[in-house]
Amino acid sequence: MKTLITLCLQLMMIAPVPAVAAEQRAGDFSLFDQRGDYHQMSRYNNRRGIVLLIRSSECSMSLKVARAYIKVKTMFVDLGFEFMMLDASTSTDGDRISRETGRLGLDLPVLMDENQAASKILGVRKTNEVIVYDPRSLRVIYRGSADSHLELALFSILAGEQVMNSIGNASGCEIDYGAAENP
C-alpha cells in the first residue's frame, strides 16, 4: 500500500494539472439524509475525511460521474473515509432522491440541504463537484472532480501530505441559490 501511495504522489508531481492548496474553513454542520437519519459532521471525527458528491434535483447526474465516484468509494471506504452525497437543491422529496440515486447505483446517504446553508458554507458551486471535508479540522481539504484527481487527493490524505485540488474540472450545473432566498 505504501508503494502505491508513493507512486501516486510521484504522479501528482509530474501531472500537468492546474492545482491549488484546498484548505477552506467551513465549520461544523448537520443535516438529515433522504432516509431521515441525522448526520453531524464533527461526529465523524474518527474518519480521515467525508467525501461529498454534490447533486441537485434540478440537474441530472451523469452515469460517468456516478461510476467514477463508486470506483473511488470502493477503493477508499475501508481506509477511513466516509462517502455521502449532498443535495444542494431546495428539494425535500427524499423518496424521489432515493429512486434517482438508486438508478445510478449510488446507495448511500444523501444529505438534504433544502435551505442551502451547508452548501453555502462549503462553497458549493455546481453539481458533480466533489468536496472532501475534514471532520476534525472542519475544513474543506479538496474540491474537484470524481476522477483520478480525487484518488490522488485521498492518497495524499493517507500519506499525511498537503492536498492539492484541480481547478474547475468538475462538470455540472451551477447551483441556484436564489431559490432558497426567494421561496
Secondary structure by P-SEA (a helix, b strand, c coil): caaaaaaaaaaaaaccccccccccccccccccccccccccccccccccbbbbbbbbccbbbbaaaaaaaaaaaaaccccccccccccccccccaaaaaaaaaaaccccbbbbcccaaaaaaaccccccbbbbbccccccccccccccaaaaaaaaaaaaccbbbbbccccccccccccccccc
